[in-house]
Amino acid sequence: MPVYAIGVDLGGTHLRVGAVRSDGTIEIKEKLPAEAKKGEVLSPVADAVKRIADQISKKGGTIAGVGLGFPGIVDPEQGIVYQSPHFPDWNRLDLHSFFKREFRWPIVIDNDANMAARGEGRHGAARGLKNFILLTLGTGVGGGIVANGEVFHGDGGFAGEVGHLVIEGDGASCPCGGKGCLEMYVSATGILRLVEESEDRRGREQLLGRVGLTADQSYRLTVASLYEAAREGDLFAHLIFKKMGSFLGIGLVSLINILGIETVILGGGVSQAWDFFIEPAKKEFSQRTYKETARRLKILRAELGDDAGLIGASGLLFQKSQKDR
Amino acid sequence: MPVYAIGVDLGGTHLRVGAVRSDGTIEIKEKLPAEAKKGEVLSPVADAVKRIADQISKKGGTIAGVGLGFPGIVDPEQGIVYQSPHFPDWNRLDLHSFFKREFRWPIVIDNDANMAARGEGRHGAARGLKNFILLTLGTGVGGGIVANGEVFHGDGGFAGEVGHLVIEGDGASCPCGGKGCLEMYVSATGILRLVEESEDRRGREQLLGRVGLTADQSYRLTVASLYEAAREGDLFAHLIFKKMGSFLGIGLVSLINILGIETVILGGGVSQAWDFFIEPAKKEFSQRTYKETARRLKILRAELGDDAGLIGASGLLFQKSQKDR
C-alpha cells in the first residue's frame, strides 16, 4: 500500500496542496488562490487536505501525515505563527491547535521558505549539502538556512528573515518598519519599485510602451513582462535587472560574512530572470569581499520551482515519522 | 595534581597567554605586545606557552593541552588561518603544523572571537544559553555565533565575520574590499573615523582641547579618551557615541533577522562606553524591526573582559580532551 504525505505550501497569492511520495514525486496536486484573511485561509487549507486525502484513500494509499508551510515567522515546535507579511491579522496564531482539530494525522509546521529549503536539500539543487542558504525571490524575499544538515531556526523560529537584511541604512521604507531592507530591492515588489523610482523616465516610458501599457498603467507592470522585455533587448529592463543584481550582491556580502556558508540557492519567481541579474550580483560580491570568500561562493538555481515547498513539507513529515517509529 | 590548559589569545596589539583550570580560573598570565609579522609572532607565542608550562610543571601541575585563538578566518579542523586583518601576510598559514612541531601537548585552534564566545558561554555572560552571538568591539569588530550550544563555523571557518556586515551599501571603504562595513562605524577605528569626518568642526576642536590635543594631533585621539570626555559631559563625544550606537542598531537588525538569536553579548574595549551607545542602539533596532523581534532582543555586557579569549580557548581544550578520553 503506497504511503503519502500531504504537503501544503501557503503563499501570499496561492495555496498549493499535494500528495507526495517519500521519493519526492507528487501524485496529486491542487493550486488555489489564497485569501488574505485569517478565517478564510485556514479552512480552505484543511478542506483541500481532506479532499486530497480522500482521493488517496480511494486509490488504496495511506496517509503518513501532513506537512504545512506558512509564510511568516513560525515557531515550529509550538506550531504558532507570530506574524506574516501576507496575513497581517496573524498574531501568535495557533496553527497546530487548529489543524489538530481538523485531522487525525500527525502534522509538522514550519515557515514556507524553510520547507522549500528542505525540498531543495532532499530532492533539488542542494542534494547532499550539509550547509546552504535558500533565498526565495518572490513577492517578498524568504530565506531558509540549513546548517549541519538541519534548518536553523534560532530562538523560536525567528531565523532566516533574510528579506529584512539592511543593505542601505537610509534606504527605502519597508512594511516591517525597517529601512533599506533587501526585500525592497530584489523581490518582485522591490524590482517594480526600482522601475517606478528610476530617473530614466524616457527609458521607463519606452519599456511600458513595449509591454503595451500607458504611463498611467505602470502599476500593472509585472516582473514577468519586465523579463520578457529584457529578453527582447530592452535596455531599460536590462539596467533594472543589473541594478537588482548589484543589490542582491550587497545582501549576499552580509549574509555570507555572517553565516560563512558557501552555497546559495536562488528560487522564487524572480529567479527566472537569472541571466540578467546573476553576473552583476557575483561582480558586486567579489568587489566587496576577501578574495578567498569570493572564490568559494557558489550560487545555484533552485530546481523544484513552485513545488519545493510542498515537497519539503512532505519530506519533513516523512523524516519525523521515521524518527518517531 | 592540578590540571591546566594553556590558553592563548593573539590580538592585533597584544598576545595573552595563561594557565587556566577547568573551572575557568586563571593561575598564571602573561601579556606581551604582538608584532604584526608572521615569523615574529608565532615564535613568541610558542615561547610564552613553554615558559608558562615550565612554571606549571615546577608547581607540580599537569598540562592537558594548548588552546589557541587567532584573529582572522581560521579553519578549526585543519588549523589553517586563511587571512587576518592584523597580519596581512598570513595566507593559508598552517598554524597546526607549526605548533605541532613546537609542543607535544594536544592543541585546538580557532578564531579569537569564537574562543571568547566559548569563554562567555562557559563562565561569563552567556552561561547556560543554547544560542547567542558575541560581538567584540575592539580595534575591529569580531563575531562568534553559538547555535545549539556549539560555535557555528559555516564552511571552513568563514562564519561570524560580523564586522563585514554591510550597513550602508554606499558607505565608507573598508580594508576587506567592502563598502559600509559595520566595522567602519562601531569599532575603535570606526568611531575615530566618525570623529574625523564629523561636520561639527567646532565640536571636534573643543573635544580635542578637552583631552589636551591640538587639531594637528587629532590622530592621537583614542576611544578611551573620547569615553572620558563623554563622562565629563562633552556633547560632541556624546553625539559620536550616539551615532555609533545607531549604526550598531542597524547592524543588529541584519544580524538578528538572519540568525533569529535573541541574545547578543557585547565585549571588547569599546563596550566600556556602554552607557553612551546602548540606548541609541536599542532604539534604532526597535524602530526597524517587527515588535515581537524587538521585544525579544536581549543585549548583555560581556563579563570576562580581556580574559574571555584565553578562558574560552582553554575551555575548548578541556572539552575536547574529555571527549577523546
Interface residues (C-beta under 8 A of the other chain):
Chain A: I73 Y82 Q83 N131 G143 I145 A147 F152 H153 G154 D155 G156 G157 F158 A159 G160 E161 V162 H164 L165 V166 I167 E168 G169 D170 G171 C176 G177 G178 K179 G180 F247 I250 V253 S254 L255 I256 N257 I258 L259 G260 I261 E262 T263 Q287 R288 T289 Y290 E292 T293 R296
Chain B: I73 Y82 Q83 N131 G143 I145 A147 F152 H153 G154 D155 G156 G157 F158 A159 G160 E161 V162 G163 H164 L165 V166 I167 E168 G169 D170 G171 C176 G177 G178 K179 G180 F247 I250 V253 S254 L255 I256 N257 I258 L259 G260 I261 E262 T263 Q287 R288 T289 Y290 E292 T293 R296
